């Protein structure tokens, strides 16, 4: 399920994202690009529209995504704790998704430096991917397969 969630979030990140602190995201992006140069070719896997490689960055697993069509870097994803989501997210989840459990959250940094946040919530057999705005507002991105 985690792989399906990351794939769905990658597609979302390609189409839209929210701006983060420009200086911080630019430096992080440069550091990630530098780390990516050390990733062994055997670490890459190919999906339908992208190639993915995971590697350690500052003790955390980062995933890089490259377009199979153009060969261009799409961006990087980090699995994050719910507390790392933008302020207001936790409160909005409690209001709109009472009884739902957060199963995964990611931060996606596009090649352009834009940063977007996504989270997945589940309740029973239902699972929904949500895009989180910079103010913690939630929008349904996709209903995840069961």
VMD Tcl script that builds the backbone (N, CA, C; Angstrom):
set m [mol new atoms 438]
animate dup $m
set s [atomselect $m all]
$s set {name element resname resid chain x y z} {
  {N N UNK 1 A 0.831 -1.188 0.000}
  {CA C UNK 1 A 0.000 0.000 0.000}
  {C C UNK 1 A 0.873 1.249 0.000}
  {N N UNK 2 A 1.987 1.193 0.710}
  {CA C UNK 2 A 2.887 2.338 0.773}
  {C C UNK 2 A 3.411 2.694 -0.616}
  {N N UNK 3 A 3.727 1.694 -1.438}
  {CA C UNK 3 A 4.224 1.946 -2.783}
  {C C UNK 3 A 3.149 2.587 -3.642}
  {N N UNK 4 A 1.905 2.139 -3.508}
  {CA C UNK 4 A 0.795 2.719 -4.258}
  {C C UNK 4 A 0.611 4.167 -3.846}
  {N N UNK 5 A 0.708 4.435 -2.555}
  {CA C UNK 5 A 0.567 5.794 -2.040}
  {C C UNK 5 A 1.663 6.687 -2.603}
  {N N UNK 6 A 2.909 6.231 -2.570}
  {CA C UNK 6 A 4.020 7.030 -3.098}
  {C C UNK 6 A 3.849 7.282 -4.595}
  {N N UNK 7 A 3.395 6.308 -5.322}
  {CA C UNK 7 A 3.182 6.485 -6.759}
  {C C UNK 7 A 2.097 7.516 -7.023}
  {N N UNK 8 A 1.009 7.440 -6.274}
  {CA C UNK 8 A -0.075 8.410 -6.438}
  {C C UNK 8 A 0.398 9.817 -6.082}
  {N N UNK 9 A 1.203 9.921 -5.043}
  {CA C UNK 9 A 1.693 11.232 -4.631}
  {C C UNK 9 A 2.697 11.781 -5.643}
  {N N UNK 10 A 3.462 10.926 -6.263}
  {CA C UNK 10 A 4.386 11.361 -7.296}
  {C C UNK 10 A 3.618 11.993 -8.440}
  {N N UNK 11 A 2.558 11.346 -8.870}
  {CA C UNK 11 A 1.748 11.878 -9.953}
  {C C UNK 11 A 1.150 13.214 -9.554}
  {N N UNK 12 A 0.699 13.326 -8.319}
  {CA C UNK 12 A 0.151 14.591 -7.836}
  {C C UNK 12 A 1.219 15.663 -7.812}
  {N N UNK 13 A 2.395 15.324 -7.362}
  {CA C UNK 13 A 3.471 16.301 -7.241}
  {C C UNK 13 A 3.931 16.799 -8.598}
  {N N UNK 14 A 3.818 15.973 -9.608}
  {CA C UNK 14 A 4.204 16.396 -10.943}
  {C C UNK 14 A 3.276 17.503 -11.428}
  {N N UNK 15 A 2.005 17.417 -11.060}
  {CA C UNK 15 A 1.030 18.367 -11.579}
  {C C UNK 15 A 0.882 19.639 -10.753}
  {N N UNK 16 A 0.987 19.551 -9.430}
  {CA C UNK 16 A 0.820 20.739 -8.593}
  {C C UNK 16 A 1.626 20.600 -7.325}
  {N N UNK 17 A 1.984 21.744 -6.751}
  {CA C UNK 17 A 2.623 21.724 -5.439}
  {C C UNK 17 A 2.572 23.096 -4.815}
  {N N UNK 18 A 2.845 23.136 -3.513}
  {CA C UNK 18 A 2.824 24.391 -2.769}
  {C C UNK 18 A 4.251 24.857 -2.546}
  {N N UNK 19 A 4.444 26.155 -2.490}
  {CA C UNK 19 A 5.777 26.700 -2.246}
  {C C UNK 19 A 6.138 26.585 -0.778}
  {N N UNK 20 A 7.378 26.274 -0.521}
  {CA C UNK 20 A 7.910 26.252 0.839}
  {C C UNK 20 A 8.924 27.380 0.957}
  {N N UNK 21 A 9.615 27.442 2.074}
  {CA C UNK 21 A 10.666 28.424 2.272}
  {C C UNK 21 A 11.713 28.222 1.184}
  {N N UNK 22 A 11.858 29.185 0.294}
  {CA C UNK 22 A 12.729 29.063 -0.867}
  {C C UNK 22 A 14.166 28.725 -0.547}
  {N N UNK 23 A 14.768 29.396 0.433}
  {CA C UNK 23 A 16.169 29.147 0.749}
  {C C UNK 23 A 16.376 27.752 1.310}
  {N N UNK 24 A 15.516 27.340 2.220}
  {CA C UNK 24 A 15.650 26.017 2.829}
  {C C UNK 24 A 15.441 24.919 1.804}
  {N N UNK 25 A 14.395 25.036 0.980}
  {CA C UNK 25 A 14.126 23.982 0.011}
  {C C UNK 25 A 15.184 23.958 -1.080}
  {N N UNK 26 A 15.728 25.113 -1.465}
  {CA C UNK 26 A 16.773 25.151 -2.485}
  {C C UNK 26 A 18.034 24.459 -1.983}
  {N N UNK 27 A 18.417 24.703 -0.742}
  {CA C UNK 27 A 19.606 24.067 -0.182}
  {C C UNK 27 A 19.391 22.566 -0.036}
  {N N UNK 28 A 18.213 22.181 0.455}
  {CA C UNK 28 A 17.898 20.763 0.593}
  {C C UNK 28 A 17.923 20.080 -0.767}
  {N N UNK 29 A 17.336 20.720 -1.762}
  {CA C UNK 29 A 17.314 20.163 -3.107}
  {C C UNK 29 A 18.736 19.970 -3.639}
  {N N UNK 30 A 19.597 20.958 -3.450}
  {CA C UNK 30 A 20.989 20.841 -3.899}
  {C C UNK 30 A 21.711 19.701 -3.183}
  {N N UNK 31 A 21.482 19.579 -1.876}
  {CA C UNK 31 A 22.104 18.496 -1.102}
  {C C UNK 31 A 21.615 17.124 -1.578}
  {N N UNK 32 A 20.317 17.022 -1.857}
  {CA C UNK 32 A 19.757 15.756 -2.332}
  {C C UNK 32 A 20.309 15.394 -3.712}
  {N N UNK 33 A 20.429 16.386 -4.577}
  {CA C UNK 33 A 20.991 16.129 -5.909}
  {C C UNK 33 A 22.428 15.631 -5.795}
  {N N UNK 34 A 23.184 16.231 -4.892}
  {CA C UNK 34 A 24.572 15.799 -4.686}
  {C C UNK 34 A 24.615 14.369 -4.172}
  {N N UNK 35 A 23.729 14.034 -3.234}
  {CA C UNK 35 A 23.669 12.665 -2.695}
  {C C UNK 35 A 23.244 11.669 -3.756}
  {N N UNK 36 A 22.374 12.089 -4.639}
  {CA C UNK 36 A 21.856 11.212 -5.685}
  {C C UNK 36 A 22.971 10.744 -6.620}
  {N N UNK 37 A 23.981 11.554 -6.800}
  {CA C UNK 37 A 25.094 11.188 -7.688}
  {C C UNK 37 A 25.823 9.943 -7.195}
  {N N UNK 38 A 25.713 9.646 -5.896}
  {CA C UNK 38 A 26.391 8.488 -5.319}
  {C C UNK 38 A 25.537 7.222 -5.306}
  {N N UNK 39 A 24.315 7.299 -5.826}
  {CA C UNK 39 A 23.420 6.148 -5.824}
  {C C UNK 39 A 23.827 5.202 -6.946}
  {N N UNK 40 A 24.000 3.947 -6.587}
  {CA C UNK 40 A 24.385 2.904 -7.531}
  {C C UNK 40 A 23.264 2.657 -8.532}
  {N N UNK 41 A 23.605 2.429 -9.769}
  {CA C UNK 41 A 22.606 2.182 -10.827}
  {C C UNK 41 A 21.687 1.008 -10.492}
  {N N UNK 42 A 22.184 0.033 -9.747}
  {CA C UNK 42 A 21.364 -1.131 -9.402}
  {C C UNK 42 A 20.261 -0.790 -8.399}
  {N N UNK 43 A 20.327 0.380 -7.781}
  {CA C UNK 43 A 19.310 0.788 -6.810}
  {C C UNK 43 A 18.033 1.293 -7.486}
  {N N UNK 44 A 18.095 1.520 -8.787}
  {CA C UNK 44 A 16.953 2.076 -9.512}
  {C C UNK 44 A 15.969 0.986 -9.928}
  {N N UNK 45 A 14.672 1.305 -9.791}
  {CA C UNK 45 A 13.615 0.436 -10.302}
  {C C UNK 45 A 12.781 1.260 -11.280}
  {N N UNK 46 A 12.214 0.607 -12.266}
  {CA C UNK 46 A 11.436 1.312 -13.281}
  {C C UNK 46 A 9.964 0.975 -13.134}
  {N N UNK 47 A 9.144 2.007 -13.113}
  {CA C UNK 47 A 7.684 1.882 -13.088}
  {C C UNK 47 A 7.176 2.328 -14.457}
  {N N UNK 48 A 5.873 2.542 -14.599}
  {CA C UNK 48 A 5.310 2.938 -15.895}
  {C C UNK 48 A 5.893 4.246 -16.424}
  {N N UNK 49 A 5.843 5.294 -15.622}
  {CA C UNK 49 A 6.239 6.613 -16.124}
  {C C UNK 49 A 7.437 7.214 -15.398}
  {N N UNK 50 A 8.036 6.458 -14.497}
  {CA C UNK 50 A 9.180 7.001 -13.764}
  {C C UNK 50 A 10.119 5.897 -13.300}
  {N N UNK 51 A 11.336 6.327 -12.974}
  {CA C UNK 51 A 12.319 5.458 -12.334}
  {C C UNK 51 A 12.474 5.965 -10.911}
  {N N UNK 52 A 12.692 5.046 -9.985}
  {CA C UNK 52 A 12.789 5.407 -8.570}
  {C C UNK 52 A 14.011 4.750 -7.950}
  {N N UNK 53 A 14.699 5.529 -7.126}
  {CA C UNK 53 A 15.796 4.983 -6.327}
  {C C UNK 53 A 15.668 5.530 -4.924}
  {N N UNK 54 A 15.895 4.673 -3.929}
  {CA C UNK 54 A 15.872 5.106 -2.536}
  {C C UNK 54 A 17.290 5.076 -1.990}
  {N N UNK 55 A 17.590 6.046 -1.132}
  {CA C UNK 55 A 18.919 6.149 -0.552}
  {C C UNK 55 A 18.812 6.863 0.792}
  {N N UNK 56 A 19.856 6.742 1.598}
  {CA C UNK 56 A 19.863 7.411 2.895}
  {C C UNK 56 A 20.383 8.830 2.749}
  {N N UNK 57 A 19.674 9.765 3.377}
  {CA C UNK 57 A 20.087 11.162 3.418}
  {C C UNK 57 A 19.901 11.631 4.861}
  {N N UNK 58 A 20.991 11.959 5.513}
  {CA C UNK 58 A 20.946 12.380 6.924}
  {C C UNK 58 A 20.177 11.391 7.797}
  {N N UNK 59 A 20.387 10.112 7.551}
  {CA C UNK 59 A 19.768 9.078 8.368}
  {C C UNK 59 A 18.333 8.760 8.023}
  {N N UNK 60 A 17.768 9.430 7.019}
  {CA C UNK 60 A 16.390 9.167 6.598}
  {C C UNK 60 A 16.397 8.640 5.175}
  {N N UNK 61 A 15.401 7.832 4.869}
  {CA C UNK 61 A 15.289 7.311 3.514}
  {C C UNK 61 A 14.638 8.352 2.615}
  {N N UNK 62 A 15.325 8.671 1.540}
  {CA C UNK 62 A 14.795 9.574 0.517}
  {C C UNK 62 A 14.597 8.744 -0.744}
  {N N UNK 63 A 13.590 9.091 -1.508}
  {CA C UNK 63 A 13.363 8.436 -2.795}
  {C C UNK 63 A 13.453 9.490 -3.885}
  {N N UNK 64 A 14.213 9.191 -4.920}
  {CA C UNK 64 A 14.339 10.072 -6.075}
  {C C UNK 64 A 13.482 9.522 -7.198}
  {N N UNK 65 A 12.879 10.431 -7.971}
  {CA C UNK 65 A 12.025 10.031 -9.081}
  {C C UNK 65 A 12.489 10.738 -10.348}
  {N N UNK 66 A 12.663 9.960 -11.416}
  {CA C UNK 66 A 13.110 10.473 -12.698}
  {C C UNK 66 A 12.102 10.030 -13.758}
  {N N UNK 67 A 11.738 10.933 -14.649}
  {CA C UNK 67 A 10.797 10.621 -15.726}
  {C C UNK 67 A 11.424 9.619 -16.693}
  {N N UNK 68 A 10.686 8.547 -17.017}
  {CA C UNK 68 A 11.201 7.587 -17.996}
  {C C UNK 68 A 11.118 8.170 -19.403}
  {N N UNK 69 A 10.199 9.098 -19.603}
  {CA C UNK 69 A 10.013 9.690 -20.931}
  {C C UNK 69 A 11.134 10.662 -21.279}
  {N N UNK 70 A 11.483 11.542 -20.331}
  {CA C UNK 70 A 12.463 12.593 -20.624}
  {C C UNK 70 A 13.821 12.366 -19.972}
  {N N UNK 71 A 13.860 11.530 -18.929}
  {CA C UNK 71 A 15.102 11.340 -18.181}
  {C C UNK 71 A 15.375 12.449 -17.189}
  {N N UNK 72 A 14.436 13.385 -17.062}
  {CA C UNK 72 A 14.603 14.517 -16.148}
  {C C UNK 72 A 14.217 14.134 -14.728}
  {N N UNK 73 A 14.905 14.735 -13.773}
  {CA C UNK 73 A 14.559 14.556 -12.364}
  {C C UNK 73 A 13.196 15.172 -12.108}
  {N N UNK 74 A 12.305 14.417 -11.480}
  {CA C UNK 74 A 10.990 14.928 -11.103}
  {C C UNK 74 A 11.069 15.509 -9.698}
  {N N UNK 75 A 11.700 14.774 -8.772}
  {CA C UNK 75 A 11.843 15.266 -7.412}
  {C C UNK 75 A 12.198 14.168 -6.443}
  {N N UNK 76 A 12.087 14.525 -5.151}
  {CA C UNK 76 A 12.459 13.631 -4.060}
  {C C UNK 76 A 11.308 13.541 -3.071}
  {N N UNK 77 A 11.125 12.363 -2.481}
  {CA C UNK 77 A 10.088 12.167 -1.466}
  {C C UNK 77 A 10.722 11.634 -0.191}
  {N N UNK 78 A 10.183 12.098 0.937}
  {CA C UNK 78 A 10.561 11.614 2.262}
  {C C UNK 78 A 9.299 11.182 2.977}
  {N N UNK 79 A 9.325 10.021 3.599}
  {CA C UNK 79 A 8.246 9.653 4.508}
  {C C UNK 79 A 8.470 10.473 5.768}
  {N N UNK 80 A 7.424 11.128 6.255}
  {CA C UNK 80 A 7.542 11.988 7.435}
  {C C UNK 80 A 6.508 11.598 8.484}
  {N N UNK 81 A 6.744 12.043 9.713}
  {CA C UNK 81 A 5.774 11.851 10.788}
  {C C UNK 81 A 4.647 12.857 10.623}
  {N N UNK 82 A 3.493 12.541 11.177}
  {CA C UNK 82 A 2.339 13.433 11.099}
  {C C UNK 82 A 2.675 14.810 11.675}
  {N N UNK 83 A 3.535 14.854 12.673}
  {CA C UNK 83 A 3.904 16.125 13.306}
  {C C UNK 83 A 4.678 17.035 12.361}
  {N N UNK 84 A 5.263 16.490 11.303}
  {CA C UNK 84 A 6.039 17.287 10.348}
  {C C UNK 84 A 5.162 17.898 9.253}
  {N N UNK 85 A 3.872 17.571 9.238}
  {CA C UNK 85 A 2.953 18.180 8.282}
  {C C UNK 85 A 2.726 19.642 8.675}
  {N N UNK 86 A 2.294 20.493 7.741}
  {CA C UNK 86 A 2.076 21.915 8.067}
  {C C UNK 86 A 1.139 22.115 9.257}
  {N N UNK 87 A 1.357 23.229 9.956}
  {CA C UNK 87 A 0.521 23.579 11.113}
  {C C UNK 87 A -0.946 23.594 10.705}
  {N N UNK 88 A -1.791 23.081 11.561}
  {CA C UNK 88 A -3.227 23.035 11.317}
  {C C UNK 88 A -3.697 21.714 10.730}
  {N N UNK 89 A -2.776 20.925 10.218}
  {CA C UNK 89 A -3.151 19.650 9.597}
  {C C UNK 89 A -3.780 18.716 10.606}
  {N N UNK 90 A -3.152 18.575 11.757}
  {CA C UNK 90 A -3.636 17.642 12.772}
  {C C UNK 90 A -5.067 17.998 13.191}
  {N N UNK 91 A -5.324 19.277 13.390}
  {CA C UNK 91 A -6.664 19.728 13.789}
  {C C UNK 91 A -7.684 19.468 12.671}
  {N N UNK 92 A -7.295 19.745 11.432}
  {CA C UNK 92 A -8.207 19.517 10.311}
  {C C UNK 92 A -8.478 18.031 10.093}
  {N N UNK 93 A -7.471 17.196 10.313}
  {CA C UNK 93 A -7.691 15.753 10.228}
  {C C UNK 93 A -8.681 15.306 11.302}
  {N N UNK 94 A -8.536 15.837 12.506}
  {CA C UNK 94 A -9.432 15.459 13.609}
  {C C UNK 94 A -10.873 15.871 13.314}
  {N N UNK 95 A -11.065 17.026 12.653}
  {CA C UNK 95 A -12.412 17.504 12.327}
  {C C UNK 95 A -13.027 16.736 11.157}
  {N N UNK 96 A -12.297 16.671 10.060}
  {CA C UNK 96 A -12.847 16.103 8.821}
  {C C UNK 96 A -12.764 14.584 8.754}
  {N N UNK 97 A -11.810 14.001 9.451}
  {CA C UNK 97 A -11.581 12.563 9.344}
  {C C UNK 97 A -11.547 11.904 10.722}
  {N N UNK 98 A -12.514 12.291 11.551}
  {CA C UNK 98 A -12.625 11.709 12.882}
  {C C UNK 98 A -12.825 10.195 12.739}
  {N N UNK 99 A -12.026 9.426 13.460}
  {CA C UNK 99 A -12.115 7.978 13.393}
  {C C UNK 99 A -11.235 7.354 12.319}
  {N N UNK 100 A -10.618 8.184 11.501}
  {CA C UNK 100 A -9.698 7.698 10.478}
  {C C UNK 100 A -8.293 7.689 11.063}
  {N N UNK 101 A -7.447 6.808 10.548}
  {CA C UNK 101 A -6.067 6.702 11.025}
  {C C UNK 101 A -5.103 7.144 9.930}
  {N N UNK 102 A -4.131 7.994 10.304}
  {CA C UNK 102 A -3.106 8.391 9.349}
  {C C UNK 102 A -2.158 7.215 9.173}
  {N N UNK 103 A -2.016 6.750 7.923}
  {CA C UNK 103 A -1.151 5.596 7.696}
  {C C UNK 103 A 0.203 5.992 7.112}
  {N N UNK 104 A 0.258 7.031 6.291}
  {CA C UNK 104 A 1.514 7.495 5.706}
  {C C UNK 104 A 1.424 8.995 5.445}
  {N N UNK 105 A 2.546 9.663 5.560}
  {CA C UNK 105 A 2.645 11.064 5.167}
  {C C UNK 105 A 3.979 11.247 4.465}
  {N N UNK 106 A 3.975 12.080 3.426}
  {CA C UNK 106 A 5.231 12.354 2.738}
  {C C UNK 106 A 5.386 13.842 2.451}
  {N N UNK 107 A 6.638 14.236 2.315}
  {CA C UNK 107 A 6.998 15.557 1.813}
  {C C UNK 107 A 7.630 15.293 0.456}
  {N N UNK 108 A 7.175 16.006 -0.566}
  {CA C UNK 108 A 7.726 15.839 -1.910}
  {C C UNK 108 A 8.361 17.153 -2.334}
  {N N UNK 109 A 9.638 17.088 -2.728}
  {CA C UNK 109 A 10.365 18.267 -3.188}
  {C C UNK 109 A 10.572 18.122 -4.685}
  {N N UNK 110 A 9.928 19.002 -5.439}
  {CA C UNK 110 A 10.062 18.959 -6.888}
  {C C UNK 110 A 11.442 19.426 -7.313}
  {N N UNK 111 A 11.817 19.098 -8.527}
  {CA C UNK 111 A 13.097 19.524 -9.086}
  {C C UNK 111 A 13.194 21.047 -9.089}
  {N N UNK 112 A 12.070 21.728 -9.177}
  {CA C UNK 112 A 12.040 23.196 -9.183}
  {C C UNK 112 A 12.252 23.779 -7.784}
  {N N UNK 113 A 12.184 22.939 -6.743}
  {CA C UNK 113 A 12.340 23.410 -5.373}
  {C C UNK 113 A 11.021 23.568 -4.639}
  {N N UNK 114 A 9.896 23.469 -5.340}
  {CA C UNK 114 A 8.593 23.538 -4.682}
  {C C UNK 114 A 8.413 22.321 -3.789}
  {N N UNK 115 A 7.724 22.521 -2.667}
  {CA C UNK 115 A 7.503 21.445 -1.705}
  {C C UNK 115 A 6.000 21.228 -1.528}
  {N N UNK 116 A 5.603 19.970 -1.515}
  {CA C UNK 116 A 4.201 19.615 -1.296}
  {C C UNK 116 A 4.142 18.523 -0.231}
  {N N UNK 117 A 3.023 18.485 0.485}
  {CA C UNK 117 A 2.808 17.479 1.526}
  {C C UNK 117 A 1.567 16.677 1.188}
  {N N UNK 118 A 1.640 15.369 1.474}
  {CA C UNK 118 A 0.533 14.456 1.241}
  {C C UNK 118 A 0.421 13.526 2.435}
  {N N UNK 119 A -0.804 13.086 2.700}
  {CA C UNK 119 A -1.006 12.104 3.758}
  {C C UNK 119 A -2.092 11.134 3.316}
  {N N UNK 120 A -2.020 9.931 3.850}
  {CA C UNK 120 A -3.010 8.909 3.543}
  {C C UNK 120 A -3.722 8.554 4.830}
  {N N UNK 121 A -5.052 8.513 4.772}
  {CA C UNK 121 A -5.846 8.130 5.935}
  {C C UNK 121 A -6.650 6.885 5.582}
  {N N UNK 122 A -6.854 6.038 6.597}
  {CA C UNK 122 A -7.607 4.805 6.390}
  {C C UNK 122 A -8.661 4.645 7.479}
  {N N UNK 123 A -9.750 3.998 7.092}
  {CA C UNK 123 A -10.815 3.654 8.029}
  {C C UNK 123 A -11.438 2.378 7.502}
  {N N UNK 124 A -11.191 1.288 8.226}
  {CA C UNK 124 A -11.660 -0.009 7.749}
  {C C UNK 124 A -10.987 -0.337 6.436}
  {N N UNK 125 A -11.801 -0.589 5.407}
  {CA C UNK 125 A -11.250 -0.899 4.089}
  {C C UNK 125 A -11.110 0.328 3.207}
  {N N UNK 126 A -11.499 1.492 3.707}
  {CA C UNK 126 A -11.405 2.722 2.921}
  {C C UNK 126 A -10.037 3.367 3.141}
  {N N UNK 127 A -9.491 3.930 2.070}
  {CA C UNK 127 A -8.213 4.617 2.138}
  {C C UNK 127 A -8.244 5.794 1.175}
  {N N UNK 128 A -7.843 6.971 1.678}
  {CA C UNK 128 A -7.902 8.193 0.884}
  {C C UNK 128 A -6.554 8.897 0.961}
  {N N UNK 129 A -6.068 9.353 -0.202}
  {CA C UNK 129 A -4.854 10.167 -0.258}
  {C C UNK 129 A -5.283 11.625 -0.245}
  {N N UNK 130 A -4.661 12.406 0.623}
  {CA C UNK 130 A -5.002 13.814 0.778}
  {C C UNK 130 A -3.794 14.689 0.473}
  {N N UNK 131 A -4.027 15.793 -0.210}
  {CA C UNK 131 A -2.989 16.800 -0.380}
  {C C UNK 131 A -3.185 17.808 0.748}
  {N N UNK 132 A -2.080 18.199 1.370}
  {CA C UNK 132 A -2.120 19.119 2.506}
  {C C UNK 132 A -1.573 20.459 2.052}
  {N N UNK 133 A -2.349 21.527 2.244}
  {CA C UNK 133 A -1.880 22.863 1.857}
  {C C UNK 133 A -0.889 23.392 2.887}
  {N N UNK 134 A -0.249 24.488 2.560}
  {CA C UNK 134 A 0.723 25.110 3.466}
  {C C UNK 134 A 0.073 25.537 4.776}
  {N N UNK 135 A -1.256 25.717 4.773}
  {CA C UNK 135 A -1.987 26.111 5.983}
  {C C UNK 135 A -2.650 24.926 6.673}
  {N N UNK 136 A -2.369 23.711 6.187}
  {CA C UNK 136 A -2.915 22.516 6.820}
  {C C UNK 136 A -4.294 22.116 6.341}
  {N N UNK 137 A -4.794 22.772 5.294}
  {CA C UNK 137 A -6.086 22.397 4.737}
  {C C UNK 137 A -5.932 21.112 3.935}
  {N N UNK 138 A -6.989 20.327 3.874}
  {CA C UNK 138 A -6.951 19.005 3.254}
  {C C UNK 138 A -7.857 18.944 2.039}
  {N N UNK 139 A -7.338 18.372 0.961}
  {CA C UNK 139 A -8.127 18.134 -0.240}
  {C C UNK 139 A -7.909 16.697 -0.667}
  {N N UNK 140 A -8.997 16.019 -1.027}
  {CA C UNK 140 A -8.875 14.637 -1.489}
  {C C UNK 140 A -8.141 14.652 -2.813}
  {N N UNK 141 A -7.081 13.875 -2.875}
  {CA C UNK 141 A -6.356 13.708 -4.131}
  {C C UNK 141 A -6.840 12.453 -4.855}
  {N N UNK 142 A -6.951 11.350 -4.104}
  {CA C UNK 142 A -7.366 10.096 -4.717}
  {C C UNK 142 A -7.921 9.153 -3.682}
  {N N UNK 143 A -8.818 8.334 -4.110}
  {CA C UNK 143 A -9.272 7.222 -3.280}
  {C C UNK 143 A -8.377 6.056 -3.651}
  {N N UNK 144 A -7.754 5.467 -2.658}
  {CA C UNK 144 A -6.754 4.422 -2.896}
  {C C UNK 144 A -7.442 3.078 -3.080}
  {N N UNK 145 A -6.849 2.230 -3.933}
  {CA C UNK 145 A -7.433 0.889 -4.134}
  {C C UNK 145 A -7.382 0.074 -2.850}
  {N N UNK 146 A -8.361 -0.778 -2.694}
  {CA C UNK 146 A -8.447 -1.587 -1.479}
  {C C UNK 146 A -7.656 -2.851 -1.601}
}
mol reanalyze $m
mol bondsrecalc $m
mol representation Tube
mol addrep $m
